[in-house]
């Protein structure tokens, strides 16, 4: 017999990649109801909802709405005990083309969530997903070319920690950085128990990657489907890659340790042990699939960091967390998702398909 339900979690952007993985984990626990607030605009998200509702046992509510609408956000926040705020404009390239929409979604949308949360009688835990782009081009981290990757010139470099100078670079960096600082300050000024995750590269199942966002999945799907890949720059750029299930572990541990984590900012990624260059990832994909990669090259994108590796020491210490899944495991899990959901994975290349009539969605 299931225990009495005592928690209601709101996940904005909960039909997306990270959101759907978190919602699945929340639904696996007794005593938790989940409310998703999502505009359902991205390709593949309706498929995610169908998958989640099979697991929900009546404990999942889906509200279709826009994070830019304060009235809709206020209704979604009503009565929740915790908020995981993932709804966002996620592509640097889109922010350059349309900075106004980028700011409205990322900065104003987050402000709407914070305002709704602070007016609740019971202040909910709130976790916001920020980005490593708040650190700009990371000119403070000198790099040298070393074989298939860039390496930090400083032999003592252990990754970027939270004391790194903020240097928003691109409209996306500015909008997420604005939201990042608002979330942090609402803990100080209004006593909201907030946590900010400044995330590096997250990858794993249920990721509908494209050229602008979700590059690991995009590369893997492109190889599996026989499409060419464009590498921007020389391919020596390094990122630390974190399995989405390790990220979910971190989020839930940060909530469980809220007496320590509230008001804090954490850099979150795979760390030194999961740092890989673009070229090295492409070789790993070739090994995983047995298929040769077809490459084109183009100029480096503005503001691209030649090397970004998270120093996760603070999060490990505060939340009693550490990642456990390897880069090989990440690729294996994404490939297995592609095998089982091949039709859904193709949605980004065929245009968005929405079948909300088949789902229990509140407009």
Secondary structure, 3 states (H helix, E strand, C coil): CCCCCCEEEEEECCCCHHHHHHHHHHHCCCCEEEEEEECCCCCCHHHHHHHHHCCCCCCEEEEECCCCCHHHHHHHHCCCCEEEECCCCCCHHHHHHCHHHHHHHHHHHHHHHHHHHHCCCCCCEEEEEEEHHHHCCCCCCCEEEECCEEEECCCCCCCECCCCCCCCCCHHHHHHHHHHHHHHHHHHHHCCCEEEEEECEEECCCCCCECCECHHHHHHHHHHCCCCEEEECCCCCEEEEEEHHHHHHHHHHHHHCHHHHCCEEEEECCCHHHEEEHHHHHHHHHHHHCCCCCEEEECCCCCCCCEECECCHHHHHHHCCCCCCCHHHHHHHHHHHHHHCHHHHCHHHHCCCCCHHHCCEEC
